[in-house]
Amino acid sequence: MKFKTSTLFTTHIDSPLGGITLAATDQGLAGAWFDHQRHWPDTRGWVTDDAHPVLRQAAAQLDDYFAGRRDSFELPLDLSHGTAFQQSVWQALRAIPAGQTTSYGALSAGVGKPAAVRAVGAAVGRNPISVIVPCHRVLGADGSLTGYAGGLERKTALLELEGAL
């Protein structure tokens, strides 16, 4: 994944599901990736800044989420590095409440592209902000736990934490 900005600030945090790399631009949080997940970005040139205000907010809110004290996030997000279609899918993901799930087909219909289930699935898989933009809440048409860039074990754990399983 290539970002359209010259400077990305980053930090690394621990979570009950493994390490998470957070990244922010001047506009907001631009990434949250579990260690070793698929679609890892090119981090060359990123600036480590453990004191960056957006990264600190994200880390604190993720800590609260994993501790069961929070089920939604209040952070400025920068999703501008995706295509217009990807951005529409990522915005639709944000509307899925904690503790609930949807299917790829329903998500496709929700973004006005009911025949584009595979394309929606690809956009979900490229979601750069794990957990906070809740791609883990999307299931197969039959309710099965299908693909998750962070691994199905993490998807299961996130859904259990939210009471969706």
Contacts in CASP RR format, 6 or more apart in sequence:
PFRMAT RR
TARGET T0000
AUTHOR 0000-0000-0000
METHOD contacts of the structure
MODEL  1
MKFKTSTLFTTHIDSPLGGITLAATDQGLAGAWFDHQRHWPDTRGWVTDD
AHPVLRQAAAQLDDYFAGRRDSFELPLDLSHGTAFQQSVWQALRAIPAGQ
TTSYGALSAGVGKPAAVRAVGAAVGRNPISVIVPCHRVLGADGSLTGYAG
GLERKTALLELEGAL
1 39 0 8 1.000
1 41 0 8 1.000
1 42 0 8 1.000
1 81 0 8 1.000
1 126 0 8 1.000
1 128 0 8 1.000
2 41 0 8 1.000
2 42 0 8 1.000
2 81 0 8 1.000
3 23 0 8 1.000
3 25 0 8 1.000
3 30 0 8 1.000
3 41 0 8 1.000
3 81 0 8 1.000
4 80 0 8 1.000
4 81 0 8 1.000
5 25 0 8 1.000
5 26 0 8 1.000
5 30 0 8 1.000
5 81 0 8 1.000
7 25 0 8 1.000
7 26 0 8 1.000
7 47 0 8 1.000
8 23 0 8 1.000
8 24 0 8 1.000
8 25 0 8 1.000
8 30 0 8 1.000
8 43 0 8 1.000
8 45 0 8 1.000
8 46 0 8 1.000
8 47 0 8 1.000
9 23 0 8 1.000
9 24 0 8 1.000
9 25 0 8 1.000
9 46 0 8 1.000
9 47 0 8 1.000
9 48 0 8 1.000
9 49 0 8 1.000
9 52 0 8 1.000
9 54 0 8 1.000
9 55 0 8 1.000
10 21 0 8 1.000
10 22 0 8 1.000
10 23 0 8 1.000
10 24 0 8 1.000
10 43 0 8 1.000
10 46 0 8 1.000
10 47 0 8 1.000
10 48 0 8 1.000
10 49 0 8 1.000
10 55 0 8 1.000
11 21 0 8 1.000
11 22 0 8 1.000
11 48 0 8 1.000
11 49 0 8 1.000
11 50 0 8 1.000
11 52 0 8 1.000
11 55 0 8 1.000
11 59 0 8 1.000
12 19 0 8 1.000
12 20 0 8 1.000
12 21 0 8 1.000
12 22 0 8 1.000
13 19 0 8 1.000
13 20 0 8 1.000
13 22 0 8 1.000
13 59 0 8 1.000
13 62 0 8 1.000
13 63 0 8 1.000
14 20 0 8 1.000
15 34 0 8 1.000
15 62 0 8 1.000
15 63 0 8 1.000
15 66 0 8 1.000
16 66 0 8 1.000
16 157 0 8 1.000
17 34 0 8 1.000
17 66 0 8 1.000
17 154 0 8 1.000
17 157 0 8 1.000
17 158 0 8 1.000
18 34 0 8 1.000
18 35 0 8 1.000
19 34 0 8 1.000
19 35 0 8 1.000
20 32 0 8 1.000
20 33 0 8 1.000
20 34 0 8 1.000
20 35 0 8 1.000
20 62 0 8 1.000
20 130 0 8 1.000
20 131 0 8 1.000
21 31 0 8 1.000
21 32 0 8 1.000
21 33 0 8 1.000
21 35 0 8 1.000
21 43 0 8 1.000
22 29 0 8 1.000
22 31 0 8 1.000
22 32 0 8 1.000
22 55 0 8 1.000
22 58 0 8 1.000
22 59 0 8 1.000
23 29 0 8 1.000
23 30 0 8 1.000
23 31 0 8 1.000
23 32 0 8 1.000
23 41 0 8 1.000
23 43 0 8 1.000
23 46 0 8 1.000
23 55 0 8 1.000
24 30 0 8 1.000
24 31 0 8 1.000
24 52 0 8 1.000
24 54 0 8 1.000
24 55 0 8 1.000
24 58 0 8 1.000
24 78 0 8 1.000
25 78 0 8 1.000
27 76 0 8 1.000
27 78 0 8 1.000
27 80 0 8 1.000
28 54 0 8 1.000
28 75 0 8 1.000
28 76 0 8 1.000
28 77 0 8 1.000
28 78 0 8 1.000
29 54 0 8 1.000
29 55 0 8 1.000
29 58 0 8 1.000
29 75 0 8 1.000
29 76 0 8 1.000
29 77 0 8 1.000
29 78 0 8 1.000
29 129 0 8 1.000
29 132 0 8 1.000
30 77 0 8 1.000
30 78 0 8 1.000
30 79 0 8 1.000
30 81 0 8 1.000
30 128 0 8 1.000
30 129 0 8 1.000
31 41 0 8 1.000
31 128 0 8 1.000
31 129 0 8 1.000
31 130 0 8 1.000
32 58 0 8 1.000
32 62 0 8 1.000
32 128 0 8 1.000
32 129 0 8 1.000
32 130 0 8 1.000
32 131 0 8 1.000
32 132 0 8 1.000
33 39 0 8 1.000
33 40 0 8 1.000
33 41 0 8 1.000
33 128 0 8 1.000
33 130 0 8 1.000
34 130 0 8 1.000
34 149 0 8 1.000
34 150 0 8 1.000
34 151 0 8 1.000
34 154 0 8 1.000
36 150 0 8 1.000
37 130 0 8 1.000
37 149 0 8 1.000
37 150 0 8 1.000
37 151 0 8 1.000
38 125 0 8 1.000
38 149 0 8 1.000
38 150 0 8 1.000
39 125 0 8 1.000
39 126 0 8 1.000
39 128 0 8 1.000
39 149 0 8 1.000
41 128 0 8 1.000
49 55 0 8 1.000
50 56 0 8 1.000
54 75 0 8 1.000
54 76 0 8 1.000
57 75 0 8 1.000
58 73 0 8 1.000
58 75 0 8 1.000
58 132 0 8 1.000
61 70 0 8 1.000
61 73 0 8 1.000
61 74 0 8 1.000
61 75 0 8 1.000
61 132 0 8 1.000
62 131 0 8 1.000
62 132 0 8 1.000
64 70 0 8 1.000
65 71 0 8 1.000
65 73 0 8 1.000
65 131 0 8 1.000
65 161 0 8 1.000
66 161 0 8 1.000
68 161 0 8 1.000
71 98 0 8 1.000
71 99 0 8 1.000
71 162 0 8 1.000
72 97 0 8 1.000
72 98 0 8 1.000
73 132 0 8 1.000
75 132 0 8 1.000
77 129 0 8 1.000
77 132 0 8 1.000
77 133 0 8 1.000
79 86 0 8 1.000
79 87 0 8 1.000
79 90 0 8 1.000
79 91 0 8 1.000
79 128 0 8 1.000
79 129 0 8 1.000
79 133 0 8 1.000
80 87 0 8 1.000
81 128 0 8 1.000
82 90 0 8 1.000
82 126 0 8 1.000
82 128 0 8 1.000
85 113 0 8 1.000
85 119 0 8 1.000
85 123 0 8 1.000
86 123 0 8 1.000
86 126 0 8 1.000
88 111 0 8 1.000
89 107 0 8 1.000
89 111 0 8 1.000
89 120 0 8 1.000
89 121 0 8 1.000
89 123 0 8 1.000
89 124 0 8 1.000
89 127 0 8 1.000
90 123 0 8 1.000
90 127 0 8 1.000
90 129 0 8 1.000
90 133 0 8 1.000
92 107 0 8 1.000
92 110 0 8 1.000
92 111 0 8 1.000
93 107 0 8 1.000
93 124 0 8 1.000
93 127 0 8 1.000
93 133 0 8 1.000
93 134 0 8 1.000
93 135 0 8 1.000
93 137 0 8 1.000
93 138 0 8 1.000
94 133 0 8 1.000
94 134 0 8 1.000
96 102 0 8 1.000
96 134 0 8 1.000
96 137 0 8 1.000
96 138 0 8 1.000
98 134 0 8 1.000
98 162 0 8 1.000
98 164 0 8 1.000
99 137 0 8 1.000
99 159 0 8 1.000
99 162 0 8 1.000
99 163 0 8 1.000
99 164 0 8 1.000
100 137 0 8 1.000
100 164 0 8 1.000
101 137 0 8 1.000
101 138 0 8 1.000
101 139 0 8 1.000
101 143 0 8 1.000
101 159 0 8 1.000
101 164 0 8 1.000
102 137 0 8 1.000
102 138 0 8 1.000
102 139 0 8 1.000
103 138 0 8 1.000
103 139 0 8 1.000
103 140 0 8 1.000
103 141 0 8 1.000
103 143 0 8 1.000
104 117 0 8 1.000
104 120 0 8 1.000
104 121 0 8 1.000
104 124 0 8 1.000
104 138 0 8 1.000
104 139 0 8 1.000
104 140 0 8 1.000
104 141 0 8 1.000
104 146 0 8 1.000
105 114 0 8 1.000
105 117 0 8 1.000
105 120 0 8 1.000
105 141 0 8 1.000
107 120 0 8 1.000
107 121 0 8 1.000
107 124 0 8 1.000
107 138 0 8 1.000
108 114 0 8 1.000
108 115 0 8 1.000
108 116 0 8 1.000
108 117 0 8 1.000
108 119 0 8 1.000
108 120 0 8 1.000
111 120 0 8 1.000
113 119 0 8 1.000
113 120 0 8 1.000
121 138 0 8 1.000
124 135 0 8 1.000
124 138 0 8 1.000
125 135 0 8 1.000
125 147 0 8 1.000
125 148 0 8 1.000
125 149 0 8 1.000
126 149 0 8 1.000
127 133 0 8 1.000
127 135 0 8 1.000
127 149 0 8 1.000
130 136 0 8 1.000
130 149 0 8 1.000
130 150 0 8 1.000
131 158 0 8 1.000
134 158 0 8 1.000
135 148 0 8 1.000
135 149 0 8 1.000
136 148 0 8 1.000
136 154 0 8 1.000
136 155 0 8 1.000
136 158 0 8 1.000
136 159 0 8 1.000
137 159 0 8 1.000
137 162 0 8 1.000
137 164 0 8 1.000
139 145 0 8 1.000
139 146 0 8 1.000
140 146 0 8 1.000
145 152 0 8 1.000
145 155 0 8 1.000
145 156 0 8 1.000
145 159 0 8 1.000
147 155 0 8 1.000
148 154 0 8 1.000
148 155 0 8 1.000
156 165 0 8 1.000
159 165 0 8 1.000
END
